[in-house]
Amino acid sequence: MKKIERCNYGRINYEKRRLLLGALLMVAIGVAVFVLGLLLNKFEKRNIFTVAAVCMVLPMTRYLVTFFALLPYHTAEKSLYDLVKEHMPEQAVLVSDYVFTLSEKVMGLSFLVLTDHEYYGLIAREQADAEKLRSILADGLKKCGFPGKVVVCTNAEQLLTKLSKAPAVTKTEEEWKELLSIYRALAI
């Protein structure tokens, strides 16, 4: 399984597989340690191996919590990804599979196209509140010193239309790196 960095296409599906495999590995290790303890201690359950086996629940829980947070989200179709790349302005940056947590809930965007002072996103789930998502992203960018207009679209056609009218991009490589580091820090 090739590692896919945060905010890149395919990250959600990759991360779900990785988290599920990690949780299963923790269960397997816990069971193996418990059985080993039974075999070494004449099938007496009260031993240090049992404690070590129970301790494997903690990392397993961490894997499962993140897995269940990502469960409702999916990587968008490759054809839609290609369409968005086609319609976005030259020099713009595409953030994909962007899921982040807030104190009250988990929210996500299938795509987020970053231009100079306009940011266009496609909501990942129809049930999500687009206006709340837009205001959260706008507030976060403003706090980090990146003012601009955030537009959150509810369907692909709307996003493609907005992207075709987007202005040309003039940001420097350093500005893009700084902005992307902020987005990656917030992503699951």
RAVEN-V764613 format. One record per pair of residues at least 24 apart in sequence whose ideal C-beta (glycine too) atoms are under 8 Angstrom apart, sorted by the first residue. I is the first residue (numbers start at 1). J is the second residue. D is the distance in Angstrom with one decimal. If there is no record, write none. Layout:
# RAVEN-V764613
I&J&D, I&J&D
This chain:
# RAVEN-V764613
5&184&7.6, 6&184&4.6, 6&187&4.4, 6&188&8.0, 7&95&4.4, 7&96&6.5, 7&97&7.0, 7&98&5.8, 7&180&6.9, 7&183&5.6, 7&184&5.4, 7&187&5.6, 8&96&6.0, 8&97&6.9, 9&75&6.8, 9&76&8.0, 9&78&7.9, 9&81&5.4, 9&96&4.2, 9&97&6.4, 10&75&5.3, 10&96&7.8, 10&97&6.8, 11&75&7.2, 11&96&7.1, 11&97&4.0, 11&187&7.9, 12&70&6.0, 12&73&5.2, 12&74&6.1, 12&75&4.8, 12&97&4.4, 12&99&6.5, 13&74&7.0, 13&75&4.6, 15&66&7.7, 15&70&6.0, 15&188&7.1, 16&67&6.1, 16&70&5.4, 16&71&7.2, 19&63&4.8, 19&64&7.4, 19&66&5.5, 19&67&4.1, 19&70&7.3, 20&63&7.6, 20&67&5.8, 22&59&7.6, 22&60&7.9, 22&63&4.4, 23&60&5.0, 23&63&4.1, 23&64&5.1, 23&67&6.7, 26&56&4.9, 26&57&7.7, 26&59&5.2, 26&60&3.7, 26&63&6.7, 27&56&7.4, 27&60&6.1, 29&56&5.5, 30&54&7.4, 30&56&3.4, 30&57&6.9, 30&60&7.4, 66&188&6.4, 69&99&7.6, 69&101&6.8, 69&106&4.9, 69&188&6.4, 70&99&6.2, 70&106&8.0, 70&188&6.3, 72&106&8.0, 72&125&6.1, 73&97&7.7, 73&99&5.2, 73&108&5.0, 73&124&5.4, 73&125&7.0, 74&124&7.9, 76&110&4.4, 76&111&6.9, 76&122&7.7, 80&110&7.6, 80&156&5.8, 81&111&7.4, 83&156&7.3, 83&160&6.4, 84&111&5.2, 84&113&6.9, 84&122&7.5, 84&156&7.8, 84&159&6.8, 84&160&7.1, 84&163&7.0, 87&160&4.9, 87&163&4.2, 87&164&5.5, 88&113&4.8, 88&115&8.0, 88&163&5.1, 88&166&7.1, 89&115&5.9, 89&163&7.3, 89&166&4.9, 89&167&7.0, 89&168&5.8, 89&169&5.3, 90&168&7.1, 90&169&6.7, 91&168&7.5, 91&169&3.8, 91&170&7.4, 91&171&7.3, 92&166&7.1, 92&169&5.0, 93&176&5.7, 93&179&7.7, 93&180&6.6, 95&180&7.4, 95&183&5.6, 98&124&7.9, 98&183&6.9, 98&187&5.8, 99&124&7.0, 99&187&6.4, 99&188&4.9, 100&186&4.5, 100&187&5.5, 100&188&6.4, 101&188&6.4, 102&136&6.7, 106&188&7.6, 107&132&7.9, 107&133&5.4, 107&136&7.2, 109&133&7.4, 109&152&7.4, 111&159&7.0, 112&183&7.4, 113&159&7.9, 113&163&6.1, 113&166&7.4, 114&176&7.5, 114&179&6.3, 114&180&7.9, 115&166&5.4, 115&167&6.6, 115&169&5.1, 116&148&7.6, 116&167&6.8, 116&168&8.0, 116&169&5.4, 116&170&5.8, 116&171&5.6, 117&147&6.9, 117&148&3.9, 117&149&6.5, 118&148&5.9, 118&149&4.9, 118&150&7.9, 118&151&6.8, 118&166&6.3, 118&167&7.1, 119&148&5.9, 119&149&7.2, 119&150&4.8, 119&151&7.0, 120&151&5.0, 120&153&6.8, 120&159&6.1, 120&162&5.3, 120&163&6.0, 120&166&6.8, 121&150&7.1, 121&151&7.0, 121&152&4.7, 121&153&6.7, 121&159&7.8, 122&152&7.8, 122&153&5.3, 122&155&7.7, 122&156&6.4, 122&159&4.6, 123&152&5.8, 123&153&6.9, 123&154&5.5, 126&154&7.2, 130&154&5.4, 140&182&7.7, 140&186&7.3, 141&182&7.9, 144&182&5.3, 146&179&5.9, 146&182&7.6
